[in-house]
């Protein structure tokens, strides 16, 4: 089935399944079931089987799933069998923390470029990377054929930064800035605003 026909909410659950499988594999486990995955994730076993059925048959009734095989298949579906180079724009407190986060390693992503427009930050180093001048953002992204960026700029700068990235050929944007970005069809934008999620949760308190 073409990926365009798979509900977005299903695609959003695949990384959760992949993370659970990684924990199982790290513990030396070789086989799992939709029932066990469901118990660990709070998702019904029927929902897990339905989600996976969009992409093929990965297990056998009565024997479950071979964890290594299911990991490989979900990585293939999500296109993270390869490693994607990612550019991070905005090296403030949040950007600094994201740049130092080790969770991207071995999960399909590598922060390869850092950008900021603050003269005090340009040319400084963060780990193995030099902070580049955001004035060269468009040409550098195009030259490196970067398809994924993370934006951690102030809200007022985020849309113009996104526009520049899109002009450079970027197709996926993870936005940490507290503002909703607009993008043309064919460019995927995901927003991560911790305050918005906190406000969502306090409704239930």
C-alpha positions in Angstrom: 0.0 0.0 0.0 1.4 3.4 -0.9 2.5 5.4 2.2 0.1 8.2 1.2 -2.8 5.9 2.0 -1.6 5.0 5.5 -3.2 7.2 8.2 -0.8 9.7 9.7 -1.6 8.5 13.2 -0.4 5.0 12.3 2.9 6.3 11.0 3.2 8.3 14.2 3.0 5.1 16.3 5.7 3.2 14.4 8.6 5.0 16.1 7.0 4.1 19.5 7.0 0.5 18.4 10.6 0.7 17.2 11.7 2.2 20.6 10.0 -0.6 22.5 11.6 -3.2 20.3 15.0 -1.6 20.8 14.6 -1.9 24.6 13.6 -5.6 24.2 16.5 -6.3 21.9 19.0 -4.6 24.3 17.7 -6.9 27.1 18.5 -10.0 24.9 14.9 -10.8 24.0 14.4 -12.3 20.6 10.6 -12.8 20.3 7.6 -10.7 21.2 3.9 -10.5 20.5 1.4 -7.8 19.8 -0.1 -8.6 23.3 3.3 -8.0 25.0 3.9 -4.8 23.0 0.4 -3.6 23.8 1.0 -4.1 27.5 4.2 -2.2 27.5 2.8 0.7 25.4 -0.8 0.9 26.6 -2.0 0.2 23.1 -4.4 -2.7 22.3 -2.9 -5.7 20.6 -5.5 -5.5 17.9 -4.5 -1.9 17.1 -0.8 -2.9 16.8 -1.7 -5.8 14.4 -3.9 -3.4 12.4 -1.1 -0.8 12.2 1.5 -3.3 11.0 -0.9 -4.8 8.5 -0.8 -1.6 6.5 2.8 -2.5 5.5 2.7 -6.3 5.3 2.8 -9.4 7.4 5.7 -9.5 9.9 4.8 -12.2 12.3 3.1 -15.6 12.5 0.0 -16.4 14.5 1.0 -18.3 17.6 4.7 -17.5 17.4 4.7 -13.7 17.4 7.3 -11.4 16.0 11.0 -11.9 15.7 12.3 -8.7 17.2 15.3 -8.2 15.0 13.2 -8.7 11.8 10.5 -6.4 13.0 13.0 -3.7 13.9 14.6 -4.0 10.4 11.2 -3.7 8.7 10.0 -0.7 10.7 13.3 1.0 10.1 12.9 0.4 6.3 9.3 1.7 6.4 10.4 4.9 8.2 13.5 5.2 6.0 15.9 5.2 9.0 17.9 2.2 7.9 20.2 5.0 6.5 21.5 7.9 8.5 20.0 11.3 7.7 22.1 14.5 8.1 20.2 17.2 10.0 20.8 20.9 10.3 20.0 22.7 13.6 19.2 26.4 13.4 19.3 28.4 16.6 22.0 27.7 19.2 20.3 29.3 22.3 19.7 27.4 25.5 17.3 24.9 23.8 19.4 24.5 20.6 22.5 24.0 22.7 20.7 21.2 24.6 19.4 19.6 21.4 22.9 19.7 19.8 24.4 17.9 22.8 21.6 15.3 23.0 23.0 11.8 22.3 19.6 10.2 21.6 19.9 10.7 17.8 22.9 8.3 17.6 22.1 4.9 16.1 18.5 6.0 15.4 18.9 7.2 11.9 19.9 10.9 12.4 23.1 12.9 12.7 23.3 16.6 13.5 25.7 17.7 10.9 25.3 21.5 10.7 24.8 24.2 13.3 23.6 27.8 12.4 23.0 31.0 14.4 22.9 34.7 13.6 24.6 35.8 16.8 28.1 37.1 16.1 29.2 35.9 19.5 28.2 32.3 18.7 29.3 32.2 15.0 32.7 30.4 14.8 32.5 28.8 18.2 32.5 25.1 18.5 29.9 22.8 20.1 31.4 19.3 20.3 32.9 18.5 16.9 30.8 21.1 15.1 31.4 24.8 14.3 28.5 27.2 14.6 28.0 28.6 11.1 26.6 32.0 10.1 22.9 31.8 9.4 23.5 34.2 6.5 24.9 31.2 4.6 22.0 29.0 5.5 20.4 28.6 2.1 23.6 28.0 0.1 25.0 25.6 2.7 21.8 23.5 3.0 21.5 23.3 -0.8 25.2 22.3 -1.2 25.0 19.6 1.4 21.5 18.5 0.1 20.1 18.6 3.6 16.4 17.4 3.7 15.7 17.7 7.4 16.2 20.7 9.7 15.4 21.5 13.3 14.5 25.1 14.1 15.2 26.4 17.7 15.1 30.1 17.0 13.0 32.7 18.7 9.4 32.7 17.5 9.8 35.9 15.5 12.5 34.4 13.3 11.2 30.9 12.8 9.0 31.4 9.7 11.6 33.3 7.8 14.2 30.6 8.7 11.7 27.9 7.6 11.1 29.8 4.3 14.9 29.9 3.6 15.2 26.2 4.4 12.4 25.3 2.0 13.9 27.4 -0.7 17.1 25.3 -0.2 15.3 22.1 -0.8 14.4 21.0 2.8 11.4 18.7 3.0 11.0 18.1 6.7 11.1 20.6 9.6 11.0 19.9 13.3 10.0 23.1 14.9 10.9 23.9 18.5 9.9 27.6 18.3 6.6 28.5 20.0 4.9 29.4 16.8 3.0 27.5 14.1 4.8 27.5 10.8 3.2 27.4 7.3 4.8 25.4 4.6 3.8 24.4 1.0 2.5 21.0 0.1 5.3 18.4 0.1 7.1 19.9 3.1 6.4 18.2 6.4 6.4 20.3 9.6 6.2 18.9 13.1 5.8 21.3 16.1 7.3 20.6 19.5 6.2 23.2 22.0 6.6 21.9 25.6 4.4 24.7 27.0 1.6 23.7 24.7 1.8 20.1 25.9 1.9 21.2 29.5 -1.2 23.3 28.9 -2.9 20.3 27.3 -2.2 18.2 30.4 -3.3 20.8 32.9 -6.8 20.7 31.5 -7.1 17.2 33.0 -5.7 18.1 36.5 
